[in-house]
Amino acid sequence: MSGAVCLLLVAAGGFAGAIVRYRLSQAIAKRFPSPLPYGTLTINATGSLLLGIIAGGHAPQWLALLLGTGFMGAYTTFSTFKLESVRLGRQRTWGYFALYMVSSYGLGLIAAAFGLYIF
């Protein structure tokens, strides 16, 4: 597969993943208003599961580039997770901070492991 095709697959997946993340995050925040960022938590947990499925299913290279690198790379959001964690800490909402940290890492690991396991 040529380098140009690889880049196009990653770009197409990234475009779609960013749009889905943005829309889903907004919908979750509107439906469940809370100091706890449920949108990012949901996105990162489902992204971990889906990436585990892609990796565990031994996807062909083109699909791994499109969905694994492109879509999941843009869909999941480690930087937003860190920013929201810092905000919770700066607001001194320690209960939410702890819950967010533990649930984000815990759910992410469990979801990724489950995704790998089912294949």
SVG drawing of the C-alpha trace seen along z (x, -y; Angstrom):
<svg xmlns="http://www.w3.org/2000/svg" viewBox="-31 -26 36 40">
<polyline fill="none" stroke="black" stroke-width="0.4" points="0.0,0.0 1.5,-3.4 2.2,-6.1 -0.3,-8.4 -3.1,-5.8 -2.1,-5.3 -2.3,-9.0 -5.7,-9.3 -7.0,-6.4 -5.8,-8.0 -7.1,-11.4 -10.5,-10.1 -10.8,-8.2 -9.6,-11.2 -12.1,-13.5 -15.0,-11.2 -13.7,-10.4 -13.4,-14.1 -16.9,-14.9 -18.4,-11.9 -16.5,-12.9 -17.7,-16.5 -21.3,-15.6 -21.5,-12.8 -19.7,-14.9 -22.2,-17.7 -25.2,-15.4 -24.0,-13.8 -23.2,-17.1 -26.6,-18.4 -28.4,-15.3 -26.4,-14.8 -25.2,-18.3 -22.7,-17.7 -19.3,-18.9 -18.2,-15.3 -17.3,-15.3 -19.5,-12.3 -19.0,-13.0 -15.2,-12.6 -15.5,-9.6 -18.0,-7.9 -16.0,-8.6 -12.7,-7.4 -14.2,-4.2 -16.0,-3.3 -12.9,-4.2 -10.8,-1.9 -13.3,0.9 -13.4,0.3 -9.7,0.1 -9.3,3.3 -11.8,5.0 -9.8,3.6 -6.5,4.8 -7.9,8.1 -9.6,8.8 -6.3,8.6 -7.8,6.1 -6.1,5.8 -3.7,2.9 -6.1,0.6 -8.8,1.0 -6.4,0.6 -5.2,-2.7 -8.7,-3.9 -10.4,-2.9 -7.6,-2.3 -5.2,-5.1 -7.5,-7.6 -11.0,-7.3 -9.9,-6.2 -7.0,-8.7 -9.4,-11.6 -12.4,-10.1 -10.6,-9.4 -9.2,-12.4 -6.4,-12.1 -5.7,-15.8 -9.3,-16.8 -9.3,-14.2 -6.2,-15.8 -7.5,-19.4 -10.8,-18.4 -8.9,-16.7 -6.9,-19.8 -10.0,-21.9 -11.7,-19.7 -8.5,-19.9 -8.3,-23.7 -12.0,-23.9 -11.1,-21.8 -13.9,-19.4 -11.8,-16.5 -14.6,-13.9 -15.3,-14.5 -11.6,-14.7 -10.9,-11.3 -14.0,-9.7 -13.1,-11.0 -9.5,-9.8 -10.3,-6.4 -13.2,-5.8 -11.4,-7.1 -8.3,-4.9 -10.3,-1.9 -13.0,-1.9 -10.4,-2.5 -8.3,0.5 -11.3,2.8 -12.9,1.8 -9.6,2.3 -9.0,5.6 -12.6,6.7 -12.3,5.7 -9.1,7.8 -10.7,10.7 -13.8,11.0 -11.7,11.8"/>
</svg>
